[in-house]
Amino acid sequence: MKLKSKFAVLAMSALCITVPAWAATVNPVAAKTELKLKDGVNDIKTGDMVVRIVKSYVSTATASSHNVYTVFILPEKNETQWLLVTNSAMDGDDFNFSNSESGDSNRRAVTFYKTSEGLFAVQAEKEGLGEPANNMKKTSVKIRVFQFNQNWDVPMFNGTGEMKSKARYMDASDALQKEFFIK
């Protein structure tokens, strides 16, 4: 019986370490903390690191498109390799954050902000409706916040919490501007 209990404790400990803590509620932040990223290369200094966020655009043959944000840690010396920053996305680790646009609405929006506590990524995503209604109707938006861990060995954005919009929106990006970033 003791051996089973030890395995149960180990299994629960491992689960707690690997699953993002989405239960925490996040609060809105000041609008002035939002980073206005340009297309291409954006270098942001945080702690003793330079984080390079590369914003790119993916067009499809349909009415959909995506902005993709790939994040790197630049080495202290040019001869050293760049480090790719992952994120603890809802479906496991991912390598990029991305916006998702349809011909009718912005289904998922991503932005970054910086405070004295560090660098953060914010993802807003429409929820509650299946396709194609999710593209064509106002719905609630889930806003998730990820904080950069400033770790040279395993750099990543870890989920710190989420909130649900009070209003319904056609575009997920509107929920960020109207409910997450305080003017």
C-alpha positions as CSV (number, residue, x, y, z in Angstrom):
1,M,0.0,0.0,0.0
2,K,2.8,2.4,0.8
3,L,4.4,1.9,-2.7
4,K,1.0,2.8,-4.4
5,S,0.8,5.9,-2.3
6,K,4.3,7.0,-3.3
7,F,3.5,6.5,-7.0
8,A,0.3,8.5,-6.6
9,V,2.2,11.3,-5.0
10,L,4.9,11.3,-7.7
11,A,2.2,11.2,-10.4
12,M,0.4,14.1,-8.9
13,S,3.6,16.1,-8.5
14,A,4.6,15.5,-12.1
15,L,1.1,16.6,-13.3
16,C,1.3,19.8,-11.3
17,I,4.6,20.7,-12.8
18,T,3.7,20.0,-16.4
19,V,0.1,21.5,-16.5
20,P,-0.1,25.3,-16.8
21,A,-1.9,27.0,-13.9
22,W,-4.9,28.4,-15.8
23,A,-7.0,28.6,-12.7
24,A,-5.4,31.9,-11.6
25,T,-7.3,35.0,-12.7
26,V,-5.3,37.8,-14.3
27,N,-6.0,41.5,-13.9
28,P,-5.9,44.2,-16.6
29,V,-2.6,46.1,-17.1
30,A,-1.8,49.7,-18.1
31,A,-2.1,50.3,-21.9
32,K,1.3,52.0,-21.9
33,T,3.0,48.6,-21.2
34,E,1.9,47.1,-24.5
35,L,4.7,46.6,-27.0
36,K,3.8,47.8,-30.5
37,L,5.7,45.3,-32.6
38,K,6.5,46.1,-36.2
39,D,6.6,43.5,-39.0
40,G,10.0,41.7,-39.0
41,V,12.6,41.9,-36.2
42,N,11.8,43.4,-32.7
43,D,14.5,43.4,-30.0
44,I,13.4,43.8,-26.4
45,K,15.8,44.0,-23.5
46,T,14.6,42.1,-20.4
47,G,16.9,41.5,-17.4
48,D,20.3,40.4,-18.8
49,M,18.8,39.1,-22.0
50,V,17.8,40.5,-25.4
51,V,14.6,38.8,-26.6
52,R,14.1,38.9,-30.4
53,I,10.5,38.6,-31.5
54,V,10.1,38.0,-35.2
55,K,6.7,39.0,-36.5
56,S,5.8,37.4,-39.8
57,Y,2.7,37.0,-41.9
58,V,1.2,33.8,-43.3
59,S,-1.4,34.2,-46.1
60,T,-3.5,31.3,-47.3
61,A,-5.5,30.7,-50.4
62,T,-8.6,31.2,-48.4
63,A,-9.9,34.3,-46.6
64,S,-7.8,33.4,-43.6
65,S,-4.4,34.7,-42.6
66,H,-2.1,34.6,-39.6
67,N,0.6,36.7,-37.9
68,V,3.2,34.4,-36.4
69,Y,5.5,35.5,-33.5
70,T,8.6,33.5,-33.2
71,V,10.7,34.4,-30.1
72,F,14.5,33.9,-29.6
73,I,17.0,34.8,-27.0
74,L,20.0,36.4,-28.6
75,P,23.4,35.1,-27.5
76,E,25.8,37.3,-25.6
77,K,28.4,36.6,-28.3
78,N,27.6,36.5,-32.0
79,E,29.3,33.0,-32.5
80,T,26.9,31.3,-30.1
81,Q,23.6,29.8,-31.2
82,W,20.3,31.5,-30.7
83,L,17.8,30.0,-28.3
84,L,14.2,29.4,-29.4
85,V,11.7,30.4,-26.7
86,T,8.7,28.0,-26.4
87,N,5.4,28.6,-24.7
88,S,3.2,26.5,-22.5
89,A,0.2,26.6,-24.8
90,M,-3.1,24.9,-24.1
91,D,-2.1,21.8,-26.1
92,G,1.4,21.4,-24.7
93,D,4.6,23.2,-25.6
94,D,4.5,25.3,-28.8
95,F,7.1,27.3,-30.7
96,N,5.1,30.3,-31.8
97,F,2.2,32.5,-30.8
98,S,-0.1,33.4,-33.7
99,N,-3.1,35.6,-34.6
100,S,-5.8,34.0,-36.6
101,E,-7.9,36.0,-39.0
102,S,-10.8,34.9,-41.1
103,G,-12.6,36.9,-43.7
104,D,-15.2,37.7,-41.1
105,S,-13.3,38.3,-37.8
106,N,-10.2,38.1,-35.8
107,R,-10.6,34.8,-33.9
108,R,-7.3,34.9,-32.0
109,A,-5.1,37.9,-31.2
110,V,-1.7,38.0,-29.6
111,T,0.3,40.9,-28.2
112,F,3.2,41.4,-25.8
113,Y,3.7,43.8,-22.9
114,K,6.5,44.6,-20.5
115,T,6.4,45.7,-16.9
116,S,8.9,45.8,-14.0
117,E,7.9,42.2,-13.4
118,G,9.2,41.1,-16.9
119,L,8.0,40.3,-20.4
120,F,4.6,38.9,-21.1
121,A,2.6,37.5,-24.0
122,V,-1.2,37.8,-24.1
123,Q,-3.5,35.7,-26.2
124,A,-7.2,36.4,-26.7
125,E,-9.3,33.8,-28.4
126,K,-13.0,33.7,-29.2
127,E,-14.8,30.7,-27.6
128,G,-18.1,29.0,-27.3
129,L,-19.1,28.7,-30.9
130,G,-18.3,26.1,-33.5
131,E,-17.2,26.9,-37.1
132,P,-18.4,28.8,-39.1
133,A,-20.4,30.6,-36.4
134,N,-17.2,31.4,-34.5
135,N,-16.2,33.6,-37.4
136,M,-19.4,35.4,-38.0
137,K,-20.9,36.1,-34.5
138,K,-20.0,38.0,-31.4
139,T,-18.9,35.7,-28.6
140,S,-17.0,35.7,-25.3
141,V,-13.2,35.9,-25.4
142,K,-10.8,34.0,-23.2
143,I,-7.6,36.0,-22.5
144,R,-4.5,34.1,-21.4
145,V,-1.3,35.6,-20.1
146,F,2.1,34.0,-20.4
147,Q,5.2,35.3,-18.5
148,F,8.7,34.9,-19.9
149,N,10.9,33.0,-17.4
150,Q,14.2,34.6,-18.2
151,N,16.0,31.3,-18.0
152,W,19.1,30.7,-20.2
153,D,18.8,26.9,-20.0
154,V,15.1,26.5,-20.9
155,P,13.7,29.8,-22.0
156,M,9.9,29.8,-22.3
157,F,6.7,31.7,-21.7
158,N,4.7,30.0,-18.8
159,G,1.0,30.4,-18.4
160,T,0.3,32.7,-15.4
161,G,-3.5,33.0,-15.6
162,E,-6.6,33.8,-17.6
163,M,-9.7,35.9,-17.6
164,K,-12.9,35.8,-19.6
165,S,-14.3,38.9,-21.3
166,K,-17.3,40.6,-19.8
167,A,-18.7,41.6,-23.2
168,R,-19.1,39.6,-26.4
169,Y,-16.9,40.6,-29.4
170,M,-16.7,40.0,-33.1
171,D,-12.9,40.4,-33.0
172,A,-10.8,38.9,-30.2
173,S,-8.4,41.8,-30.5
174,D,-11.2,44.2,-29.4
175,A,-11.4,42.3,-26.0
176,L,-7.7,43.0,-25.4
177,Q,-8.1,46.7,-26.2
178,K,-11.4,47.2,-24.3
179,E,-11.0,44.9,-21.3
180,F,-7.3,43.9,-20.8
181,F,-5.3,47.1,-21.4
182,I,-6.5,50.0,-19.2
183,K,-6.2,53.4,-20.8
